[in-house]
Amino acid sequence: MTKGNQAFSPRQQRAILRPVFIHIASSPVRKNLAAFLAATLLALPAMGASPPRLPLMAGALQYEALPLHRSSQNHLLVRAEINGKMALLGVDSGAPVSAIALNRRAYFGMAPNSTRSGIPSRLSINGAFNPVAIAHNLRLGALNLVDEPMVVVDLGGLRHSTKRDEIDGILGADILFPTRALLDCQRQVLILKINPSVPGTIPGFNFRGYRGIPMHVSEGFNLYVDGSVNGKKAKLMVDTGAFATLLHTPFVRRMKIPLRDTPFSTSGVNLKQRGVQVATISRFSIGSMDMSSNDVGVINLEGLIHGGLLDSTPPVAGLLGSEILRRYHGIIDFGTKTLYLKR
């Protein structure tokens, strides 16, 4: 992949993908609705590592607490403003870079990215190119981000949701990390640190009764936790963009865990649809916390998890999705890189 005559490094070309699921109701006439892989995003150092640009008049306010709405598809949504217009964004801990829907870019008046900015004008995603657009003002409550780059992706797979839940884009790790965000998946609140240089943790949270689990950050700005599946060590990506927890098909088959077919399917940006099966996991743990027996989705994650992580030691076995994060009162602390869970 090149920008003009400049070649990008292998790290800059690595795509990090995660699925977001739409439930397919069982009916005499079953419709095979594809779920959308919400952020098939490339983790570029220029886009993922730099802190957002804030206006100087940010003031003395240190934190901004934003209420979240849970969609019918189990996604956490936040209200924002893009260039002065109201927007609904999916809060996605698995998205390295924020995104805007292809069919909403013109509505928000987002300009194409100029090559003079030092940020690529388009990114290679699974063999095809997606443009980068600039939100001159992206407002999240009192926090106003200036000239924020967002990848333009087709969110058509999410348009099957109710009109109330139709999202305009994705709020990704390129904003959640620099603002040292705290995402409470059960109480449905997102807290952003407006001035990240001010020391101290976010006040008002009592973690008594919670189990703190360290999260590892990959080169692609994804979060992983250690765990085990039926006694086998594995890593899981912490992914609020995933409707449900998912395991990698070859991993499950090697464990000789029976699989059951379902009426679910998933598809990704520039990727073909793939079916979803279900497995019952008798012993499932995240960090030092043992979960109850769980039915989890099973798909082939090849093309979705990159960099050899599926075959690493221990392997990335799947995605830790929204239903477990909600059930176990999950709190994702991007500042301390800690996942908090409790029964």
C-alpha positions in Angstrom: 0.0 0.0 0.0 1.3 3.4 -0.9 0.4 7.0 -0.3 1.7 8.8 -3.3 5.2 7.5 -3.7 5.6 6.7 0.0 5.5 3.0 1.0 4.1 2.0 4.4 5.7 -0.5 6.7 4.1 -3.9 7.4 2.9 -2.7 10.8 1.0 0.2 9.1 -0.6 -2.3 6.7 -2.0 -4.6 9.4 -5.8 -4.7 9.5 -7.6 -5.5 12.8 -11.1 -6.7 12.4 -14.0 -7.7 14.6 -17.6 -8.8 14.0 -20.8 -7.2 15.2 -23.8 -9.4 15.1 -27.4 -9.0 14.2 -29.8 -11.6 15.7 -31.7 -13.6 13.1 -35.1 -14.4 14.4 -36.3 -18.0 14.0 -39.3 -18.1 11.7 -41.0 -20.3 9.0 -39.3 -18.1 6.4 -35.9 -17.5 7.9 -34.0 -14.5 6.6 -30.2 -14.8 6.5 -29.3 -11.3 7.5 -25.5 -10.7 7.5 -24.0 -9.1 10.5 -21.5 -6.3 9.8 -17.9 -6.4 10.9 -18.1 -2.8 12.3 -14.6 -1.5 12.1 -12.2 -3.2 9.6 -9.6 -0.6 10.5 -5.9 -0.2 9.9 -3.9 0.7 13.0 -1.6 3.5 11.8 0.8 5.1 14.2 -0.2 8.5 13.0 -3.9 7.8 13.6 -3.8 5.5 16.6 -1.0 6.8 18.8 -1.3 10.6 18.7 -3.6 12.3 21.2 -6.7 14.1 19.9 -6.3 17.8 19.2 -8.2 19.8 21.7 -9.2 23.5 21.5 -7.3 25.7 24.0 -10.5 26.8 25.7 -11.2 23.3 27.1 -11.4 25.0 30.6 -10.9 23.5 34.0 -13.4 20.6 33.6 -11.4 17.4 33.9 -13.9 14.7 33.2 -16.9 14.3 31.0 -19.5 11.6 31.8 -21.6 10.5 28.8 -24.7 8.3 29.2 -24.9 5.4 26.7 -27.8 3.8 25.0 -27.9 0.0 24.5 -29.2 -0.9 21.1 -31.4 -3.9 20.2 -28.2 -5.5 18.9 -26.5 -5.2 22.3 -24.2 -2.4 21.2 -23.4 0.6 23.4 -24.2 3.9 21.6 -23.1 7.5 22.5 -24.6 10.7 21.2 -22.1 13.1 19.6 -21.9 16.1 17.3 -19.9 16.0 14.0 -19.4 19.4 12.5 -22.4 20.8 14.4 -24.8 17.9 13.5 -26.1 15.3 15.9 -24.6 11.8 15.4 -24.9 8.4 17.0 -21.7 6.4 17.4 -21.1 2.9 18.5 -18.5 2.7 21.3 -16.2 -0.1 20.2 -13.2 -1.1 22.3 -12.0 -3.4 19.4 -11.8 -0.7 16.8 -8.3 0.8 16.6 -9.5 3.8 14.6 -12.8 5.7 14.6 -15.0 5.5 11.6 -17.8 7.2 9.8 -20.5 5.5 7.7 -20.1 5.8 4.0 -23.6 7.1 3.5 -23.3 9.8 6.2 -20.0 11.4 5.2 -21.7 14.0 3.0 -24.4 14.7 5.5 -21.8 15.7 8.1 -19.8 17.7 5.6 -16.6 15.7 6.2 -13.8 16.7 3.9 -11.5 14.2 2.3 -8.2 14.0 4.0 -5.4 16.0 2.4 -2.1 14.3 1.8 -0.4 17.4 3.3 -1.7 16.3 6.8 0.8 13.5 6.9 -2.1 11.0 7.3 -2.9 8.6 4.4 -5.8 9.7 2.3 -6.9 6.1 2.0 -6.3 2.8 3.8 -6.0 -0.8 2.4 -8.6 -3.0 4.1 -8.6 -6.6 3.1 -7.4 -5.9 -0.4 -9.6 -2.9 -1.1 -9.1 0.8 -0.3 -11.2 2.9 2.1 -10.9 6.7 2.2 -10.1 8.8 5.3 -12.2 11.8 6.0 -11.7 14.6 8.5 -14.2 15.7 11.1 -13.3 19.4 11.7 -15.2 19.2 15.0 -16.1 16.0 16.8 -17.9 16.9 20.1 -18.5 14.4 22.9 -20.3 16.4 25.6 -17.8 19.2 26.7 -14.9 17.5 24.8 -14.4 18.9 21.4 -11.8 17.1 19.1 -10.5 19.2 16.2 -9.6 17.8 12.8 -10.2 14.2 13.8 -9.5 11.6 11.1 -12.1 8.9 10.6 -12.0 6.0 8.2 -15.0 5.8 5.8 -16.6 2.4 5.9 -19.8 0.8 4.7 -22.0 0.3 7.7 -24.8 -1.1 5.6 -24.9 -4.3 7.6 -26.1 -2.4 10.6 -28.9 -0.6 8.8 -31.1 -3.6 9.5 -31.5 -2.3 13.1 -34.4 -0.1 14.2 -34.3 3.5 13.0 -33.6 4.6 16.5 -30.4 2.5 16.6 -29.0 3.3 13.2 -25.4 4.4 13.9 -23.5 7.1 12.0 -20.0 5.8 12.9 -17.7 4.2 15.4 -15.9 5.6 18.4 -12.6 3.7 18.5 -9.4 3.3 20.5 -7.7 6.3 18.9 -10.0 8.4 21.1 -10.6 6.1 24.0 -6.9 5.6 24.8 -5.7 9.2 24.7 -8.7 10.4 26.8 -8.0 7.6 29.3 -11.6 6.6 29.0 -13.5 4.4 31.5 -16.3 2.4 29.9 -18.9 0.9 32.3 -20.7 -1.8 30.2 -23.4 -2.6 32.9 -24.3 1.0 34.0 -23.9 2.2 30.5 -21.7 5.3 31.0 -18.6 6.5 29.3 -16.2 8.8 31.2 -13.6 10.7 29.3 -10.6 12.6 30.8 -10.7 16.0 29.1 -7.2 16.9 30.2 -5.2 13.6 30.2 -2.1 15.4 31.6 -3.8 15.9 34.9 -2.7 13.1 37.3 -5.1 10.9 39.1 -7.8 8.4 38.4 -11.5 9.0 37.6 -13.4 9.7 40.9 -16.6 8.2 42.0 -15.9 4.6 41.2 -15.7 2.0 43.9 -14.1 -1.3 42.7 -14.8 -3.2 45.9 -16.0 -6.7 44.9 -14.5 -6.4 41.4 -11.7 -8.6 40.0 -9.1 -6.5 38.2 -7.7 -8.2 35.1 -4.7 -6.7 33.3 -5.2 -6.0 29.6 -2.4 -6.3 27.0 -2.3 -3.8 24.2 -1.2 -5.1 20.8 0.6 -3.2 18.1 -2.8 -2.7 16.4 -4.2 -1.0 19.6 -6.4 -3.9 20.5 -6.9 -5.0 24.1 -6.4 -8.7 25.1 -6.9 -10.5 28.4 -5.5 -13.9 29.5 -8.0 -16.7 30.0 -8.7 -20.4 29.6 -11.2 -22.5 27.8 -11.8 -26.0 29.3 -8.4 -25.7 30.9 -6.4 -24.6 27.9 -4.7 -21.2 28.1 -5.8 -18.6 25.6 -6.2 -14.9 25.0 -9.4 -13.0 24.2 -9.8 -9.6 22.5 -12.0 -7.3 24.7 -14.5 -6.2 22.1 -17.6 -4.2 22.9 -18.3 -4.1 19.2 -19.0 -7.9 19.2 -22.6 -8.7 19.9 -21.6 -12.0 21.6 -18.5 -13.8 22.7 -16.9 -15.8 19.9 -14.3 -18.5 19.6 -12.1 -19.5 16.7 -13.4 -22.6 14.9 -10.1 -24.5 14.6 -9.4 -23.8 18.3 -12.7 -25.3 19.3 -12.3 -28.3 17.0 -8.8 -29.1 18.4 -10.4 -29.1 21.8 -13.0 -31.7 20.5 -15.9 -29.5 21.7 -19.2 -30.4 19.9 -20.5 -27.7 17.6 -24.2 -26.9 16.8 -25.4 -25.0 13.7 -27.3 -21.7 14.1 -29.3 -19.4 11.9 -26.6 -16.7 12.3 -24.1 -15.4 9.8 -21.4 -12.7 9.9 -19.6 -10.8 7.2 -16.8 -8.3 7.2 -15.7 -5.3 5.1 -14.5 -6.7 1.8 -15.0 -10.2 3.2 -17.5 -12.9 2.4 -20.2 -14.1 4.8 -19.4 -16.9 7.1 -21.7 -19.1 9.2 -21.8 -19.0 13.0 -22.0 -22.2 15.2 -22.4 -22.6 18.9 -20.4 -24.5 21.5 -21.0 -25.1 25.2 -17.9 -24.3 27.2 -18.0 -26.1 30.6 -15.0 -24.3 32.1 -14.3 -20.7 31.0 -12.2 -18.2 32.8 -11.0 -14.6 32.3 -7.9 -13.8 34.2 -8.4 -15.3 37.7 -12.2 -15.2 37.4 -14.1 -18.4 36.7 -17.3 -18.0 34.7 -20.3 -20.2 34.7 -20.9 -22.6 31.8 -21.4 -20.6 28.7 -22.8 -21.1 25.2 -20.6 -19.1 22.9 -20.6 -18.4 19.2 -17.9 -20.1 17.0 -16.7 -18.7 13.7 -13.5 -18.9 11.6 -11.6 -15.8 12.7 -9.0 -16.0 9.9 -8.9 -12.7 8.1 -10.4 -11.1 11.3 -7.4 -11.5 13.6 -4.0 -10.8 12.1 -0.3 -10.9 12.8 -0.1 -14.6 13.6 -2.0 -14.1 16.9 -4.3 -17.1 16.2 -1.3 -19.4 16.3 0.7 -17.7 19.0 1.4 -19.2 22.4 -1.0 -19.0 24.0 -3.2 -18.4 21.0 -5.9 -15.7 20.6 -8.9 -18.0 20.8 -11.6 -15.4 20.2 -13.5 -12.3 21.2 -14.8 -11.3 24.6 -18.1 -9.8 23.6 -20.9 -7.6 25.0 -23.1 -10.2 26.6 -20.4 -11.4 29.1 -19.2 -7.8 29.7 -22.7 -6.8 30.6 -23.5 -10.0 32.7 -20.3 -9.6 34.8 -20.6 -5.8 35.2 -17.6 -5.2 33.0 -15.7 -1.9 33.4 -12.9 -1.2 30.8 -10.3 1.2 32.1 -8.3 2.5 29.1 -6.1 4.6 31.4 -4.8 1.7 33.6 -5.4 -1.0 30.9 -7.5 -3.0 33.3 -10.7 -4.9 32.9 -12.9 -5.1 36.0 -15.4 -7.9 36.4 -17.7 -9.1 39.2 -20.5 -11.5 39.7 
